[in-house]
Amino acid sequence: MTPHPFEFLLRKFIRPLGITPSDLQTSLKTDEETLDALYRQKEKLSPLLAMKLGKSFGISPELLMRMQIESELEEAFREHKSEIEAVKPLVCKAKPPKPLISEKSHPKRMLLATVNNSVCNPDEHYTADNLETLFHSDHIHAENHYAVRTMFTEATLQEFVDFIKARKIPFEKAKSLYHYYVRVLKGSQNEKFEWFFK
């Protein structure tokens, strides 16, 4: 289930960094009522609010808006499942043409794209070599903690597996990085990765 974008910010930045509502209100230049609605997750993100939050936390506003839309679609489907399933299609689905896979969208590059998605400054984007280095490091610097967290919270297991296969990363190195995320970074256990590393 896709979290409300503000829940994502709470878990990833606000709580871990000890950011107070007052800090956030000052940063966003917004009123108390809007902020309160955000904390209660009753406020839908407008493009303006997504841009403000994106700038405040150094992440892509497009990511926040996509999460908002996905969250709303999931909620609408849960509430109106039978009504939606009762709809009779007017147009038969033709078999779509096989998509051409560009270098950018190649499955083996998806983990890299997910990690870089919310890094606003292109100069700070990871390369595949940078990412691979994290699997082999005995000590991971604090500036790379974000990338490690993203691998196990935002990326899919398939993206992760494609990457380690493509880069020939030993299974034990991948497992060690996941344990670093859980034990050192105090990350929440991810069911799919738990199953994979059993």
N, C-alpha and C positions, 0 to 999 in steps of 0.2 A: 504493500500500500504506500502510495506517495504521500510524504508528510506535507502539511501546510508549510509554505516556504518560511514562515516565521519560526515554526518549530525546528526546521532545519538550522536556521541561524542560532536559535537558542542552544541547540545541542552542540553545534560545531564551533561557535564563537562566543556567544554572550555568556553562557555559564562557565565554560572553561577559562575564559579571560577575566571573569569577575566584572563584566560590564553592567553597570546599574541602569535602571530606567531613566534616571536623571542624565547619565552620560549619553544615553541613546537619544533622548529628547533634544539635548544640546546639539548633538552631531547632526540629527535629521532636520532640526529647525521645524518641528511639528508640534501640534497641540497635544495636551494630556489625554484628551478623549480618544484621538486616533491611536496614540501609543497604547492606551489601556485596551482598546479593541484588538490591537495587534497581539498583545500579550495573552488575551483570552481567545485569540485566533478566530475572532468574529469579523475581522476586517479583511476584505479581499484586496489584494495588491493592485493598485492602479499602476500604469506605466511610470508615472512620476515617482510614486513611492518605491517601486522596484529600482528605479535609477538612483534614488537617494540612498536606499539600503545597499545597493551595489557599490556605490562610491564609498559609503561609510565602511564597508567590510572588504573592499577590494576584490569583489567578485562580479561575475557577469550578470547584469539585470535580466538578460535573456534567459539565463538559467532559472532565476526566481520566477519569471513569468511562465516558463514552461512547467515548473513545479505547480504553480497556481492552477494552470489549465488542467494538468493531469489529475490534481487533487479534486477539482470540481467535476471532471468527467467521471472519476471513480465514485464520487458521492452521488452523482445523478444516476449512475447505473445501479448502485445499491438501492436507491430510493424508488426507482422506476423500472426495475429489471423486467418484470412481466410485461409491462407496457412496451418496452423497447423490443423485447423478444417477439412480441406479437406483430411487429411491423412487417409487412410483405414487401420485399424489394420490387421496385418498378423496373429496374435495369439489371439484367443478368451480368454477373461478373465475368468478364473475359479474362483469359489467362494473361497476366501481365508479362511484358517482355522481360527477359532475364536482364537485370541491371548490370551495367558495366561497373566494375569496382575500380574506383580511382585510388591513387596512392594514399590520398587523404582518408578515404573511408575503408581502406583495407582492414579486415578483421584483426590482423596482427598489429595494427596501429591504433586500435580503438582504446586500449588501456591508456596509452599516451595521450590521446585526445581527451579522454575523461579527466585525467589529472590536470591537463592544461586548460580545460574549459573555463574554470573560474579564476585563472591567473590573468589579470587584466593586462599587465605589462608583457608584451611579446618577448622582450629581452630576458625575462625571467622564466620563459617556458622551458620545460624539460625536453631533452632529446631522449631517444631510446637508450642511448649509452648512459645518460645520467640516471635514468630509471633503473637500468640493469645494475648499476653500481650499488644502489640501495640494498639489493639482495645479497651482495657480497661484503658489505661493510660491517666491521666489528662494532663501530660506534657511529650512530646516525646523528648528524648535527640537527639542532632544533629547527633550522630553516627548512629541513626536509621532512619534518613531522607531518606537515600538511599533506604532502604527496602520499606518505604511508597511510594516513587516515583515509584519504580519498580512495585509495586502492581497495580498501575493505569496507567502505560505506557507500560510495557512489558507483564504483565499477561493478559490472556483473562478473560472476564466476567465469563465464565463457571468455570474456575479455582478458581476464587474468590468466586463464589457462592458455589461450592463444599466444599471449605475450611470452610466458615462460617456455612454451614449446618452441616458438620462433627464435628465442634468444638462447635456447638450450640451457636454461637455468635449472640446476639440480632441484629435485623435489624437496630435499631437506632444507635447502636455502630458502625456498618459498615458504615452507612451514615455519622456519625460524623467524622470517619477517612478520608473518601473521602473529606468532607468539609475542614478538616485540610490540606489535600494535596493541594486543590485549593486555599484556603484563606491564609494560613500561609506559605506554601512552594511555593506559586505562580505557581502551576502546571497548565498546559493547561487542559481545560475541555475535558473529554473523553465522546463522544456521547453515547456510550453504557452504561456507568456508570450513566450518567445524566438521561437516560431513566429509568434505574433500580431503581434509588433513587427518582423518581418523586412520 
